[in-house]
Amino acid sequence: MIEFQPIFISVGAALIYSLLWYSRKVIDPTKPTPSYDLWQLGATLLIGGGIGVVSIISGVDLTQIGVETQLAAYGGIIAVVEQVGKALFRNFYVRITEGV
């Protein structure tokens, strides 16, 4: 039987990561309060779901003690994958649009 818990935990970690990112922007008094971008939230949740699927495929087992650890680990992985993915996409997009 397939366990879907890693997907739920990784999507939860993605949601927490997204809310923390937005909260950091709102708290900063030097910048105007941004509007909440639902497309970016959806992309972050999709990345989280993908990481959960990869965890299932790789055979990650969750225990009650390991849930908090997995939540923190997924949050870190989501942050890295999202930032590297954005950088690669922007680099690729600039090269395509400028014809380099």
PyMOL commands that set and color helices and strands:
alter all, ss='L'
color gray80, all
select helices_A, chain A and resi 5-27+38-58+66-98
alter helices_A, ss='H'
color red, helices_A
deselect
rebuild
show_as cartoon
